[in-house]
């Protein structure tokens, strides 16, 4: 079974509502897409779900020039910072120093 993945596509589209509507209509016909985000300024289409990226590109290339930018897991795992262990002063462990002058 496929994992949920994030696919970013670069599209060659114009900044008008007609192109945006056409792209969203083509992409929404693909089975397995959970989220669609289209940035018209950067000309990037971001898809999240269990879909085949080649199927999406194949359908979009019938109308617009499309390339795959990135394909990866939907959630980026962050590296954990090493835990900082606080140093606690224990008066029972450190005996008092009795200095006689």
N, C-alpha and C positions, 0 to 999 in steps of 0.2 A: 504494500500500500504506500502511496506517495505521502510525503510529509508536506506540511504547509510551508510554502516558499514565497519569497518576495521577488518579483520580476520587475525590472525597470527597463522600459523601452524608449528609444529615441524616435520621434516621429517627425516627418517633414510635412507639417500642416500650417495653414494660415490661421491668423487670430480672428476667427469669426465663429458665430454660434452654429452655423450650418456644418462646418467641419467637425466641431466638437460633438455635435449631436450624432453625426455619422460614425465617428470613432467609437463613441459610447454604445451605440446600437450594435456595431459589429462585435465589440469586445463582450458585451453582455450576453451574446448568444453562445459563448463558450461555457461549457459545463465545468463547475468546480471553482469558480472565482467568488471569493468572499468580499473583497473590497477593491474598488476602482478609484484611482485618483489621477486626474489629468491636470498638468501644469502647462498652460498654453504659453506662458512667457518663456519657460525653459524648454518647451516642446518635449516634455517627459511624461510618460504614462507609467504609473506604478500600480501593479496588480498584486494582490495577496490572496492565496488560496491553493487548493490542490488541483492545479491545471498543468497542461503540457505547454511550455513556452513556445515550442515550435508550431503548435497548432494556432496559437494566438497570432504569432508573427505571420503565418501563412494566410490567415484570414485578413489581416490588416494590409498585407502587401498587395492585395488585389486592388486596393484603392489608394494607399499612401505608401511612400518609401519608409520602411521601418527597419531598425536595427536593434539588437539586444545589447543593452548596456551592462546590466548585472543580473545574475540569478543567484540567490542564496537563501538561507533560512529566514523565516519571517521575524523571529526574535533574535537580536544580536546578544550573545552572551557576554557579559562584562566580566573582566578578570577581577577576582576578589583581591582587595588590598590585604597585605599581611596584618594579622591582628596585633595590636599593640598591647603588650602585657604590662599593666602598671606595676611599679615597684612599690611595695607596701613596707613601711618601716614597722618591724615587730620589736617592741621593747623587751620582750622576753628572750628573743634570740640574741640581741646585742646587749651584753651586760655593761653595766656602768663602769666607768673607769675611775678608780679612786686613786687620785694622784696626791701624794703627800709631799709638800715642799718644806 
